[in-house]
Amino acid sequence: MKKIIITLACMAAMTTACSSTKTGSDSDSDSSQVAEAQGEPIVYFTKEITPESLVKIFRKLGVEPSGNVAVKISTGEGGNTHYLKPELIGQLVKEVDGTIVECCTAYGGTRQDPKKHWETIRDHGFDKIAKVDIMDEFGEMRIPVKDTTHIKYDIVGDHLKNYDFMINLAHFKGHAMGGFGGVLKNASIGVASTGGKAYIHTAGKTDKAGELWQNLPEQDSFLESMAAAAQGVHDYMNSKSTNGEPRVIYINVLNNLSVDCDCDGHPAAPEMKDLGIAASLDPVALDQACLDMVFNHESKEGDDSKALIERINRQHGTHITPYAESIGLGSTKYQLVNID
């Protein structure tokens, strides 16, 4: 179990010291100092899922966006109702004067080509709250990756070069192929162009969407390719920093916790209740913390994590975080600070 700061108490059986978090900025500061002293990234958490709490947790990260700000979300497949709604994210997007960014998919549906994707964006109302950019609408580009075990580069929408800062705003939920989707998937598959998605999904075998399904690799190779691509985007954005400040931050919204992704036009109904919002500068710590929340959830009638856990385990989804840690993207150890 990870070291977790919670509002009520810490697990007495934990062998490492842990201190409880009280509501208020003083206790948040104390908890942050403990985490920094132990060299562990901080993951902030709130149970409130509102436009105001989304802005609040963003501000707790203490990073001020500047320049052209991208807000990377999933605009959701046509027919899907679980994606992050404009009314939830709009206040944050306006706060940072951001542009909502997306890329086309690599499978048949309402987002594979730009024309259909724009229709979906408009149907879901994102164009009403902010500027929207399909980053691979007019082309793609390659960016370097440190881990070349499977992929030799990452292929992203070429409009990524136009942005100075990114808010990776992900909907944490299940996923048919990855087991779960959070900020690591949003950075890798989400920022990849159509060809880039095929390249990651096939662990470097092909960048042609029409050849994706006949070239699917061993599952761990796919997960490791996602980690490598997420690191490529993380490093690419942070390379734009001139003063060492982060140029990408990470937020997971844990609501509509279906076993299926927003890329599914007919997702299964969630069997567990919404958990909250979590945010960090470390994408590995953030996804790990959210996995721990799901796996440690005390299920009861009408609020059962069993189906989601089974989906994650079926696809060996938990492999991505320790692998991402092993290539230097982030840490699976963290301190969870409740800001409520």
C-alpha positions, 0 to 999 in steps of 0.5 A: 500500500502506498503512503497515503495522507488521509483526513481521518487516519493512517493505517496503523500497520504501515511501517513508514511514518504517515501523518493525517491531513486536516482541512486547511492550507496549513495542514496541506503545507505541512503534508507537502513538506513531509512529502518533499522531505521524503522525496515523494511526489504529492498527489492532491485529492478532493471528493468534490467534483465541481467546476470550482473544485477542479479549479481549486485542485489545479491551483494547489499544484502551484504552477502558473501556465503561460503562453499558448495553453493546451487542455488535453481531454477526450471529447468522447465518442458519439453516443458516449455520455461519460466523458468530461462535460463542458459544464464541468471543465469550462471554468478551468479552461477559461481560467487558463485561457486554454485551447481544448486539444484532441487527435483523431482515433485509429478505429472506425467511429465518430472521431477517426476523420476530422470532419466526423470528429468536428461534428462530435466536438460540436454535438458535445458542446466543447466549441461553445466553451473554448477554442478547439484544435484537432492537432493532427487535422493537417499533419503529424510529427515525430518526437523523441522517446527515451525508451526505444524498447518497442517504439523508436519515436512518438507520432503526434499531431503536428499542432502540438508544436504550437503549445507552450503548456499542457494541462493533461485533464483525463477521465479516469475509468476502465479501458477495453485494451489498456485496462484503465485510462488515466493521464498516462493514456491521455498523454500517449494514445490521446496526443498521438495522431491516427498513425501514432495511435496505430504505432503505439497499439502495435508496439512499433509494428505499424503506423497504418490504422488499417493494419492495427488489428492484425498487428496487435502485440503481446499485452505488456508490450502495448502497455510499455509502448504507452509509457514510452510515448507518455514520457515522450510527450512529458519531456517534449512539453518540459523542454519548452521551459526556460526556468525549470518550471513544469510545462505540463501538469496532470489531473484525473477526474474519477467519475462515471467509473465505467469499465469502458472508455470514452472511446466506446459509443456504448459504454457499460453503466458504472457500478461504483460511485464517483470518487473525486478529483486527483492532481499531480505534477507526476503522472505515474504517481497520479495514475498509481494513486487512482489505481490504489483508490479503486483497488482499496475501495470498500465495496457495498451494494450500489457502489462496487469496484469489482467489475472495474478491478476485473477489467484492469486485471484482465488487461494487466493494466497495473503493469504500466505504472511500475514500467513507467517508473522504471524508465524514469517518467515518475514514481509509484510512491507518493503522498496523497494530500486531501484538500477538502 
